[in-house]
Amino acid sequence: MANFTEIGEARRLLGLGEMVTLKEIRSAYRKMASCYHPDKHPGSTSAENEVMMKRLNWAYKLLMEYCRDYKYTFREEDVARVYPHDEYLRKYFYGWFDGI
């Protein structure tokens, strides 16, 4: 299991912020991999690209494993915290015209 330092290093290597989605992780990895993949840039320094690709693969694998093993909560109060606009709609939009 990775520690906080390794996860932070992997996140920074892929140019990610502190809060990201799985889609953003995949997108950042693909973008970085297209810059360093030896098949896409055969004329450049292949040794440096190979090292960078190994680091990118490590970072991607580490972050995806962390996300795969993360426990998500589906309690009502936690969902409301993540999606507060739904709570506002329930309070103010639905039933707004019931008294008319």
Biopython code that builds the backbone (N, CA, C, O; Angstrom):
import numpy as np
from Bio.PDB.StructureBuilder import StructureBuilder

atoms = [
    (1, "MET", "N", (0.842, -1.184, 0.000)),
    (1, "MET", "CA", (0.000, 0.000, 0.000)),
    (1, "MET", "C", (0.879, 1.237, 0.000)),
    (1, "MET", "O", (1.899, 1.288, 0.688)),
    (2, "ALA", "N", (0.488, 2.203, -0.755)),
    (2, "ALA", "CA", (1.257, 3.437, -0.888)),
    (2, "ALA", "C", (1.018, 4.350, 0.317)),
    (2, "ALA", "O", (-0.014, 4.274, 0.984)),
    (3, "ASN", "N", (1.983, 5.195, 0.571)),
    (3, "ASN", "CA", (1.807, 6.181, 1.623)),
    (3, "ASN", "C", (1.480, 7.542, 1.006)),
    (3, "ASN", "O", (1.473, 7.696, -0.215)),
    (4, "PHE", "N", (1.213, 8.514, 1.855)),
    (4, "PHE", "CA", (0.794, 9.836, 1.402)),
    (4, "PHE", "C", (1.861, 10.492, 0.530)),
    (4, "PHE", "O", (1.533, 11.154, -0.455)),
    (5, "THR", "N", (3.121, 10.316, 0.877)),
    (5, "THR", "CA", (4.210, 10.920, 0.116)),
    (5, "THR", "C", (4.260, 10.372, -1.304)),
    (5, "THR", "O", (4.415, 11.138, -2.256)),
    (6, "GLU", "N", (4.131, 9.059, -1.459)),
    (6, "GLU", "CA", (4.154, 8.444, -2.782)),
    (6, "GLU", "C", (2.957, 8.878, -3.619)),
    (6, "GLU", "O", (3.090, 9.150, -4.812)),
    (7, "ILE", "N", (1.789, 8.940, -2.989)),
    (7, "ILE", "CA", (0.587, 9.364, -3.719)),
    (7, "ILE", "C", (0.735, 10.814, -4.166)),
    (7, "ILE", "O", (0.355, 11.162, -5.284)),
    (8, "GLY", "N", (1.286, 11.661, -3.298)),
    (8, "GLY", "CA", (1.515, 13.055, -3.661)),
    (8, "GLY", "C", (2.500, 13.195, -4.801)),
    (8, "GLY", "O", (2.309, 14.015, -5.699)),
    (9, "GLU", "N", (3.554, 12.398, -4.769)),
    (9, "GLU", "CA", (4.552, 12.430, -5.842)),
    (9, "GLU", "C", (3.935, 11.988, -7.167)),
    (9, "GLU", "O", (4.177, 12.600, -8.207)),
    (10, "ALA", "N", (3.141, 10.928, -7.120)),
    (10, "ALA", "CA", (2.484, 10.429, -8.332)),
    (10, "ALA", "C", (1.514, 11.468, -8.877)),
    (10, "ALA", "O", (1.447, 11.682, -10.088)),
    (11, "ARG", "N", (0.773, 12.106, -8.003)),
    (11, "ARG", "CA", (-0.190, 13.128, -8.408)),
    (11, "ARG", "C", (0.513, 14.304, -9.078)),
    (11, "ARG", "O", (0.062, 14.791, -10.115)),
    (12, "ARG", "N", (1.610, 14.757, -8.491)),
    (12, "ARG", "CA", (2.355, 15.881, -9.063)),
    (12, "ARG", "C", (3.023, 15.504, -10.382)),
    (12, "ARG", "O", (3.103, 16.330, -11.292)),
    (13, "LEU", "N", (3.502, 14.266, -10.495)),
    (13, "LEU", "CA", (4.129, 13.819, -11.733)),
    (13, "LEU", "C", (3.145, 13.893, -12.905)),
    (13, "LEU", "O", (3.520, 14.228, -14.028)),
    (14, "LEU", "N", (1.891, 13.575, -12.619)),
    (14, "LEU", "CA", (0.870, 13.632, -13.663)),
    (14, "LEU", "C", (0.245, 15.022, -13.779)),
    (14, "LEU", "O", (-0.635, 15.239, -14.612)),
    (15, "GLY", "N", (0.692, 15.950, -12.956)),
    (15, "GLY", "CA", (0.190, 17.318, -13.031)),
    (15, "GLY", "C", (-1.231, 17.476, -12.526)),
    (15, "GLY", "O", (-1.997, 18.285, -13.052)),
    (16, "LEU", "N", (-1.586, 16.706, -11.509)),
    (16, "LEU", "CA", (-2.945, 16.716, -10.976)),
    (16, "LEU", "C", (-3.042, 17.549, -9.710)),
    (16, "LEU", "O", (-2.066, 17.696, -8.974)),
    (17, "GLY", "N", (-4.220, 18.088, -9.465)),
    (17, "GLY", "CA", (-4.484, 18.822, -8.236)),
    (17, "GLY", "C", (-4.788, 17.874, -7.098)),
    (17, "GLY", "O", (-4.611, 16.662, -7.221)),
    (18, "GLU", "N", (-5.248, 18.432, -5.984)),
    (18, "GLU", "CA", (-5.528, 17.605, -4.815)),
    (18, "GLU", "C", (-6.858, 16.875, -4.900)),
    (18, "GLU", "O", (-7.050, 15.862, -4.227)),
    (19, "MET", "N", (-7.776, 17.373, -5.713)),
    (19, "MET", "CA", (-9.058, 16.697, -5.898)),
    (19, "MET", "C", (-9.267, 16.460, -7.392)),
    (19, "MET", "O", (-9.350, 17.407, -8.174)),
    (20, "VAL", "N", (-9.350, 15.190, -7.776)),
    (20, "VAL", "CA", (-9.527, 14.839, -9.183)),
    (20, "VAL", "C", (-10.483, 13.670, -9.303)),
    (20, "VAL", "O", (-10.762, 12.968, -8.331)),
    (21, "THR", "N", (-10.975, 13.476, -10.506)),
    (21, "THR", "CA", (-11.820, 12.329, -10.811)),
    (21, "THR", "C", (-10.973, 11.258, -11.497)),
    (21, "THR", "O", (-9.844, 11.515, -11.917)),
    (22, "LEU", "N", (-11.530, 10.067, -11.602)),
    (22, "LEU", "CA", (-10.834, 9.008, -12.334)),
    (22, "LEU", "C", (-10.613, 9.413, -13.778)),
    (22, "LEU", "O", (-9.570, 9.123, -14.364)),
    (23, "LYS", "N", (-11.596, 10.082, -14.344)),
    (23, "LYS", "CA", (-11.487, 10.545, -15.717)),
    (23, "LYS", "C", (-10.308, 11.513, -15.871)),
    (23, "LYS", "O", (-9.587, 11.451, -16.866)),
    (24, "GLU", "N", (-10.111, 12.394, -14.906)),
    (24, "GLU", "CA", (-9.002, 13.344, -14.966)),
    (24, "GLU", "C", (-7.649, 12.644, -14.813)),
    (24, "GLU", "O", (-6.665, 13.054, -15.430)),
    (25, "ILE", "N", (-7.598, 11.595, -13.996)),
    (25, "ILE", "CA", (-6.358, 10.825, -13.846)),
    (25, "ILE", "C", (-6.003, 10.166, -15.177)),
    (25, "ILE", "O", (-4.862, 10.246, -15.632)),
    (26, "ARG", "N", (-6.981, 9.518, -15.791)),
    (26, "ARG", "CA", (-6.746, 8.853, -17.081)),
    (26, "ARG", "C", (-6.322, 9.861, -18.149)),
    (26, "ARG", "O", (-5.392, 9.613, -18.916)),
    (27, "SER", "N", (-6.999, 10.971, -18.189)),
    (27, "SER", "CA", (-6.699, 11.996, -19.192)),
    (27, "SER", "C", (-5.285, 12.547, -19.012)),
    (27, "SER", "O", (-4.553, 12.712, -19.988)),
    (28, "ALA", "N", (-4.905, 12.830, -17.776)),
    (28, "ALA", "CA", (-3.561, 13.357, -17.506)),
    (28, "ALA", "C", (-2.496, 12.327, -17.882)),
    (28, "ALA", "O", (-1.465, 12.675, -18.458)),
    (29, "TYR", "N", (-2.748, 11.061, -17.553)),
    (29, "TYR", "CA", (-1.795, 10.005, -17.901)),
    (29, "TYR", "C", (-1.635, 9.904, -19.416)),
    (29, "TYR", "O", (-0.515, 9.846, -19.921)),
    (30, "ARG", "N", (-2.738, 9.884, -20.128)),
    (30, "ARG", "CA", (-2.673, 9.759, -21.597)),
    (30, "ARG", "C", (-1.955, 10.946, -22.228)),
    (30, "ARG", "O", (-1.187, 10.787, -23.177)),
    (31, "LYS", "N", (-2.211, 12.128, -21.695)),
    (31, "LYS", "CA", (-1.557, 13.332, -22.218)),
    (31, "LYS", "C", (-0.047, 13.259, -21.991)),
    (31, "LYS", "O", (0.734, 13.534, -22.903)),
    (32, "MET", "N", (0.362, 12.890, -20.779)),
    (32, "MET", "CA", (1.790, 12.797, -20.474)),
    (32, "MET", "C", (2.441, 11.657, -21.256)),
    (32, "MET", "O", (3.558, 11.802, -21.754)),
    (33, "ALA", "N", (1.749, 10.529, -21.363)),
    (33, "ALA", "CA", (2.306, 9.380, -22.078)),
    (33, "ALA", "C", (2.506, 9.699, -23.555)),
    (33, "ALA", "O", (3.466, 9.232, -24.168)),
    (34, "SER", "N", (1.608, 10.490, -24.124)),
    (34, "SER", "CA", (1.779, 10.839, -25.536)),
    (34, "SER", "C", (3.002, 11.734, -25.746)),
    (34, "SER", "O", (3.566, 11.770, -26.840)),
    (35, "CYS", "N", (3.406, 12.447, -24.709)),
    (35, "CYS", "CA", (4.605, 13.297, -24.811)),
    (35, "CYS", "C", (5.901, 12.501, -24.698)),
    (35, "CYS", "O", (6.923, 12.903, -25.254)),
    (36, "TYR", "N", (5.870, 11.383, -23.990)),
    (36, "TYR", "CA", (7.104, 10.655, -23.696)),
    (36, "TYR", "C", (7.177, 9.251, -24.279)),
    (36, "TYR", "O", (8.217, 8.601, -24.175)),
    (37, "HIS", "N", (6.111, 8.772, -24.883)),
    (37, "HIS", "CA", (6.124, 7.397, -25.391)),
    (37, "HIS", "C", (7.137, 7.270, -26.526)),
    (37, "HIS", "O", (7.128, 8.077, -27.456)),
    (38, "PRO", "N", (8.015, 6.259, -26.459)),
    (38, "PRO", "CA", (9.060, 6.093, -27.473)),
    (38, "PRO", "C", (8.525, 5.864, -28.888)),
    (38, "PRO", "O", (9.171, 6.261, -29.858)),
    (39, "ASP", "N", (7.376, 5.242, -29.019)),
    (39, "ASP", "CA", (6.813, 5.006, -30.350)),
    (39, "ASP", "C", (6.327, 6.299, -31.000)),
    (39, "ASP", "O", (6.306, 6.408, -32.226)),
    (40, "LYS", "N", (5.941, 7.266, -30.192)),
    (40, "LYS", "CA", (5.449, 8.540, -30.730)),
    (40, "LYS", "C", (6.590, 9.493, -31.063)),
    (40, "LYS", "O", (6.443, 10.367, -31.917)),
    (41, "HIS", "N", (7.727, 9.327, -30.391)),
    (41, "HIS", "CA", (8.882, 10.205, -30.596)),
    (41, "HIS", "C", (10.155, 9.369, -30.735)),
    (41, "HIS", "O", (11.011, 9.395, -29.851)),
    (42, "PRO", "N", (10.283, 8.632, -31.832)),
    (42, "PRO", "CA", (11.429, 7.722, -31.975)),
    (42, "PRO", "C", (12.770, 8.433, -32.096)),
    (42, "PRO", "O", (13.793, 7.845, -31.744)),
    (43, "GLY", "N", (12.810, 9.664, -32.575)),
    (43, "GLY", "CA", (14.075, 10.350, -32.780)),
    (43, "GLY", "C", (14.638, 11.007, -31.535)),
    (43, "GLY", "O", (15.818, 11.355, -31.503)),
    (44, "SER", "N", (13.808, 11.186, -30.497)),
    (44, "SER", "CA", (14.283, 11.858, -29.287)),
    (44, "SER", "C", (15.093, 10.895, -28.430)),
    (44, "SER", "O", (15.232, 9.716, -28.757)),
    (45, "THR", "N", (15.616, 11.410, -27.340)),
    (45, "THR", "CA", (16.460, 10.581, -26.468)),
    (45, "THR", "C", (15.617, 9.471, -25.850)),
    (45, "THR", "O", (14.838, 9.711, -24.928)),
    (46, "SER", "N", (15.776, 8.289, -26.353)),
    (46, "SER", "CA", (14.930, 7.176, -25.943)),
    (46, "SER", "C", (15.176, 6.739, -24.503)),
    (46, "SER", "O", (14.249, 6.268, -23.845)),
    (47, "ALA", "N", (16.391, 6.881, -23.998)),
    (47, "ALA", "CA", (16.673, 6.471, -22.622)),
    (47, "ALA", "C", (15.905, 7.337, -21.628)),
    (47, "ALA", "O", (15.334, 6.827, -20.664)),
    (48, "GLU", "N", (15.894, 8.645, -21.865)),
    (48, "GLU", "CA", (15.150, 9.545, -20.974)),
    (48, "GLU", "C", (13.651, 9.288, -21.071)),
    (48, "GLU", "O", (12.950, 9.277, -20.059)),
    (49, "ASN", "N", (13.165, 9.081, -22.287)),
    (49, "ASN", "CA", (11.735, 8.800, -22.472)),
    (49, "ASN", "C", (11.343, 7.487, -21.805)),
    (49, "ASN", "O", (10.260, 7.372, -21.231)),
    (50, "GLU", "N", (12.219, 6.510, -21.884)),
    (50, "GLU", "CA", (11.930, 5.220, -21.257)),
    (50, "GLU", "C", (11.821, 5.357, -19.746)),
    (50, "GLU", "O", (10.923, 4.781, -19.131)),
    (51, "VAL", "N", (12.727, 6.113, -19.149)),
    (51, "VAL", "CA", (12.690, 6.342, -17.701)),
    (51, "VAL", "C", (11.422, 7.093, -17.325)),
    (51, "VAL", "O", (10.759, 6.750, -16.346)),
    (52, "MET", "N", (11.086, 8.109, -18.097)),
    (52, "MET", "CA", (9.887, 8.895, -17.803)),
    (52, "MET", "C", (8.632, 8.056, -17.967)),
    (52, "MET", "O", (7.710, 8.178, -17.161)),
    (53, "MET", "N", (8.567, 7.213, -18.979)),
    (53, "MET", "CA", (7.407, 6.342, -19.160)),
    (53, "MET", "C", (7.260, 5.367, -17.992)),
    (53, "MET", "O", (6.143, 5.080, -17.562)),
    (54, "LYS", "N", (8.366, 4.864, -17.485)),
    (54, "LYS", "CA", (8.308, 3.974, -16.321)),
    (54, "LYS", "C", (7.748, 4.721, -15.118)),
    (54, "LYS", "O", (6.943, 4.173, -14.364)),
    (55, "ARG", "N", (8.170, 5.971, -14.936)),
    (55, "ARG", "CA", (7.667, 6.784, -13.821)),
    (55, "ARG", "C", (6.183, 7.096, -14.008)),
    (55, "ARG", "O", (5.414, 7.046, -13.048)),
    (56, "LEU", "N", (5.778, 7.417, -15.237)),
    (56, "LEU", "CA", (4.370, 7.705, -15.507)),
    (56, "LEU", "C", (3.502, 6.470, -15.284)),
    (56, "LEU", "O", (2.415, 6.568, -14.716)),
    (57, "ASN", "N", (3.978, 5.316, -15.728)),
    (57, "ASN", "CA", (3.237, 4.072, -15.518)),
    (57, "ASN", "C", (3.103, 3.769, -14.029)),
    (57, "ASN", "O", (2.043, 3.346, -13.569)),
    (58, "TRP", "N", (4.182, 3.987, -13.278)),
    (58, "TRP", "CA", (4.153, 3.790, -11.826)),
    (58, "TRP", "C", (3.124, 4.712, -11.187)),
    (58, "TRP", "O", (2.322, 4.272, -10.363)),
    (59, "ALA", "N", (3.142, 5.995, -11.564)),
    (59, "ALA", "CA", (2.228, 6.978, -10.977)),
    (59, "ALA", "C", (0.779, 6.623, -11.295)),
    (59, "ALA", "O", (-0.085, 6.669, -10.420)),
    (60, "TYR", "N", (0.521, 6.274, -12.538)),
    (60, "TYR", "CA", (-0.843, 5.924, -12.947)),
    (60, "TYR", "C", (-1.334, 4.690, -12.199)),
    (60, "TYR", "O", (-2.451, 4.676, -11.682)),
    (61, "LYS", "N", (-0.510, 3.669, -12.144)),
    (61, "LYS", "CA", (-0.878, 2.430, -11.461)),
    (61, "LYS", "C", (-1.145, 2.693, -9.981)),
    (61, "LYS", "O", (-2.118, 2.187, -9.422)),
    (62, "LEU", "N", (-0.289, 3.478, -9.356)),
    (62, "LEU", "CA", (-0.433, 3.777, -7.933)),
    (62, "LEU", "C", (-1.734, 4.518, -7.654)),
    (62, "LEU", "O", (-2.470, 4.160, -6.735)),
    (63, "LEU", "N", (-2.017, 5.546, -8.442)),
    (63, "LEU", "CA", (-3.239, 6.327, -8.225)),
    (63, "LEU", "C", (-4.492, 5.513, -8.517)),
    (63, "LEU", "O", (-5.491, 5.636, -7.807)),
    (64, "MET", "N", (-4.448, 4.691, -9.546)),
    (64, "MET", "CA", (-5.616, 3.870, -9.869)),
    (64, "MET", "C", (-5.855, 2.804, -8.795)),
    (64, "MET", "O", (-7.004, 2.506, -8.469)),
    (65, "GLU", "N", (-4.796, 2.234, -8.251)),
    (65, "GLU", "CA", (-4.958, 1.268, -7.164)),
    (65, "GLU", "C", (-5.529, 1.946, -5.921)),
    (65, "GLU", "O", (-6.384, 1.388, -5.233)),
    (66, "TYR", "N", (-5.046, 3.152, -5.643)),
    (66, "TYR", "CA", (-5.569, 3.906, -4.502)),
    (66, "TYR", "C", (-7.064, 4.161, -4.686)),
    (66, "TYR", "O", (-7.843, 3.977, -3.751)),
    (67, "CYS", "N", (-7.463, 4.576, -5.870)),
    (67, "CYS", "CA", (-8.875, 4.845, -6.137)),
    (67, "CYS", "C", (-9.702, 3.563, -6.121)),
    (67, "CYS", "O", (-10.844, 3.564, -5.662)),
    (68, "ARG", "N", (-9.132, 2.482, -6.618)),
    (68, "ARG", "CA", (-9.853, 1.206, -6.647)),
    (68, "ARG", "C", (-10.113, 0.704, -5.230)),
    (68, "ARG", "O", (-11.165, 0.126, -4.959)),
    (69, "ASP", "N", (-9.163, 0.922, -4.331)),
    (69, "ASP", "CA", (-9.293, 0.436, -2.965)),
    (69, "ASP", "C", (-9.999, 1.416, -2.033)),
    (69, "ASP", "O", (-10.248, 1.093, -0.871)),
    (70, "TYR", "N", (-10.323, 2.606, -2.526)),
    (70, "TYR", "CA", (-10.974, 3.619, -1.710)),
    (70, "TYR", "C", (-12.396, 3.184, -1.387)),
    (70, "TYR", "O", (-13.097, 2.651, -2.248)),
    (71, "LYS", "N", (-12.816, 3.405, -0.170)),
    (71, "LYS", "CA", (-14.174, 3.048, 0.226)),
    (71, "LYS", "C", (-15.061, 4.275, 0.085)),
    (71, "LYS", "O", (-14.807, 5.316, 0.690)),
    (72, "TYR", "N", (-16.090, 4.137, -0.712)),
    (72, "TYR", "CA", (-17.032, 5.218, -0.952)),
    (72, "TYR", "C", (-18.203, 5.091, 0.009)),
    (72, "TYR", "O", (-18.587, 3.988, 0.397)),
    (73, "THR", "N", (-18.754, 6.211, 0.382)),
    (73, "THR", "CA", (-19.911, 6.218, 1.263)),
    (73, "THR", "C", (-21.148, 6.619, 0.472)),
    (73, "THR", "O", (-21.098, 7.500, -0.386)),
    (74, "PHE", "N", (-22.242, 5.966, 0.772)),
    (74, "PHE", "CA", (-23.500, 6.260, 0.092)),
    (74, "PHE", "C", (-24.586, 6.647, 1.091)),
    (74, "PHE", "O", (-25.778, 6.525, 0.810)),
    (75, "ARG", "N", (-24.151, 7.121, 2.274)),
    (75, "ARG", "CA", (-25.115, 7.606, 3.254)),
    (75, "ARG", "C", (-25.710, 8.921, 2.758)),
    (75, "ARG", "O", (-25.043, 9.687, 2.063)),
    (76, "GLU", "N", (-26.941, 9.173, 3.111)),
    (76, "GLU", "CA", (-27.649, 10.349, 2.607)),
    (76, "GLU", "C", (-26.917, 11.650, 2.925)),
    (76, "GLU", "O", (-26.805, 12.523, 2.064)),
    (77, "GLU", "N", (-26.421, 11.786, 4.147)),
    (77, "GLU", "CA", (-25.748, 13.038, 4.520)),
    (77, "GLU", "C", (-24.434, 13.235, 3.764)),
    (77, "GLU", "O", (-24.050, 14.370, 3.481)),
    (78, "ASP", "N", (-23.750, 12.154, 3.438)),
    (78, "ASP", "CA", (-22.509, 12.274, 2.673)),
    (78, "ASP", "C", (-22.784, 12.624, 1.214)),
    (78, "ASP", "O", (-22.061, 13.420, 0.615)),
    (79, "VAL", "N", (-23.827, 12.028, 0.648)),
    (79, "VAL", "CA", (-24.203, 12.352, -0.728)),
    (79, "VAL", "C", (-24.643, 13.813, -0.796)),
    (79, "VAL", "O", (-24.303, 14.516, -1.748)),
    (80, "ALA", "N", (-25.393, 14.276, 0.203)),
    (80, "ALA", "CA", (-25.845, 15.673, 0.236)),
    (80, "ALA", "C", (-24.659, 16.627, 0.342)),
    (80, "ALA", "O", (-24.704, 17.728, -0.206)),
    (81, "ARG", "N", (-23.613, 16.225, 1.032)),
    (81, "ARG", "CA", (-22.425, 17.068, 1.161)),
    (81, "ARG", "C", (-21.693, 17.181, -0.178)),
    (81, "ARG", "O", (-21.160, 18.242, -0.503)),
    (82, "VAL", "N", (-21.664, 16.105, -0.946)),
    (82, "VAL", "CA", (-20.980, 16.108, -2.231)),
    (82, "VAL", "C", (-21.811, 16.835, -3.287)),
    (82, "VAL", "O", (-21.263, 17.514, -4.156)),
    (83, "TYR", "N", (-23.129, 16.690, -3.208)),
    (83, "TYR", "CA", (-24.036, 17.312, -4.172)),
    (83, "TYR", "C", (-25.000, 18.256, -3.454)),
    (83, "TYR", "O", (-26.189, 17.951, -3.362)),
    (84, "PRO", "N", (-24.526, 19.380, -2.949)),
    (84, "PRO", "CA", (-25.406, 20.271, -2.178)),
    (84, "PRO", "C", (-26.521, 20.891, -3.010)),
    (84, "PRO", "O", (-27.567, 21.247, -2.466)),
    (85, "HIS", "N", (-26.318, 21.024, -4.314)),
    (85, "HIS", "CA", (-27.355, 21.625, -5.149)),
    (85, "HIS", "C", (-28.635, 20.796, -5.154)),
    (85, "HIS", "O", (-29.721, 21.355, -5.305)),
    (86, "ASP", "N", (-28.535, 19.481, -4.993)),
    (86, "ASP", "CA", (-29.728, 18.636, -4.920)),
    (86, "ASP", "C", (-30.550, 18.975, -3.682)),
    (86, "ASP", "O", (-31.780, 18.983, -3.730)),
    (87, "GLU", "N", (-29.872, 19.250, -2.583)),
    (87, "GLU", "CA", (-30.561, 19.626, -1.350)),
    (87, "GLU", "C", (-31.265, 20.970, -1.524)),
    (87, "GLU", "O", (-32.392, 21.145, -1.059)),
    (88, "TYR", "N", (-30.610, 21.911, -2.186)),
    (88, "TYR", "CA", (-31.230, 23.209, -2.436)),
    (88, "TYR", "C", (-32.468, 23.056, -3.312)),
    (88, "TYR", "O", (-33.493, 23.689, -3.059)),
    (89, "LEU", "N", (-32.375, 22.228, -4.330)),
    (89, "LEU", "CA", (-33.532, 21.992, -5.190)),
    (89, "LEU", "C", (-34.692, 21.392, -4.401)),
    (89, "LEU", "O", (-35.846, 21.789, -4.566)),
    (90, "ARG", "N", (-34.369, 20.442, -3.551)),
    (90, "ARG", "CA", (-35.413, 19.798, -2.762)),
    (90, "ARG", "C", (-36.087, 20.812, -1.844)),
    (90, "ARG", "O", (-37.309, 20.797, -1.693)),
    (91, "LYS", "N", (-35.304, 21.685, -1.238)),
    (91, "LYS", "CA", (-35.851, 22.661, -0.299)),
    (91, "LYS", "C", (-36.641, 23.765, -0.986)),
    (91, "LYS", "O", (-37.732, 24.124, -0.543)),
    (92, "TYR", "N", (-36.088, 24.302, -2.069)),
    (92, "TYR", "CA", (-36.629, 25.538, -2.620)),
    (92, "TYR", "C", (-37.384, 25.392, -3.938)),
    (92, "TYR", "O", (-38.247, 26.219, -4.234)),
    (93, "PHE", "N", (-37.095, 24.393, -4.717)),
    (93, "PHE", "CA", (-37.742, 24.266, -6.018)),
    (93, "PHE", "C", (-38.955, 23.347, -5.945)),
    (93, "PHE", "O", (-40.062, 23.736, -6.316)),
    (94, "TYR", "N", (-38.739, 22.126, -5.465)),
    (94, "TYR", "CA", (-39.833, 21.182, -5.377)),
    (94, "TYR", "C", (-40.769, 21.640, -4.266)),
    (94, "TYR", "O", (-40.333, 21.884, -3.141)),
    (95, "GLY", "N", (-42.032, 21.754, -4.576)),
    (95, "GLY", "CA", (-42.998, 22.188, -3.586)),
    (95, "GLY", "C", (-43.092, 23.700, -3.442)),
    (95, "GLY", "O", (-43.829, 24.197, -2.591)),
    (96, "TRP", "N", (-42.357, 24.430, -4.260)),
    (96, "TRP", "CA", (-42.338, 25.894, -4.167)),
    (96, "TRP", "C", (-43.729, 26.487, -4.388)),
    (96, "TRP", "O", (-44.121, 27.442, -3.718)),
    (97, "PHE", "N", (-44.464, 25.910, -5.332)),
    (97, "PHE", "CA", (-45.768, 26.456, -5.685)),
    (97, "PHE", "C", (-46.936, 25.687, -5.056)),
    (97, "PHE", "O", (-48.079, 25.872, -5.474)),
    (98, "ASP", "N", (-46.681, 24.849, -4.081)),
    (98, "ASP", "CA", (-47.739, 24.052, -3.469)),
    (98, "ASP", "C", (-48.771, 24.911, -2.754)),
    (98, "ASP", "O", (-49.947, 24.548, -2.719)),
    (99, "GLY", "N", (-48.363, 26.040, -2.183)),
    (99, "GLY", "CA", (-49.290, 26.869, -1.417)),
    (99, "GLY", "C", (-50.117, 27.813, -2.263)),
    (99, "GLY", "O", (-50.933, 28.555, -1.717)),
    (100, "ILE", "N", (-49.938, 27.815, -3.579)),
    (100, "ILE", "CA", (-50.653, 28.758, -4.440)),
    (100, "ILE", "C", (-51.960, 28.193, -4.896)),
    (100, "ILE", "O", (-52.696, 28.852, -5.630)),
]
sb = StructureBuilder()
sb.init_structure("model")
sb.init_model(0)
sb.init_chain("A")
sb.init_seg("    ")
for serial, (resi, resn, name, xyz) in enumerate(atoms, 1):
    if name == "N":
        sb.init_residue(resn, " ", resi, " ")
    sb.init_atom(name, np.array(xyz, "f"), 0.0, 1.0, " ", f" {name:<3s}", serial, name[0])
structure = sb.get_structure()
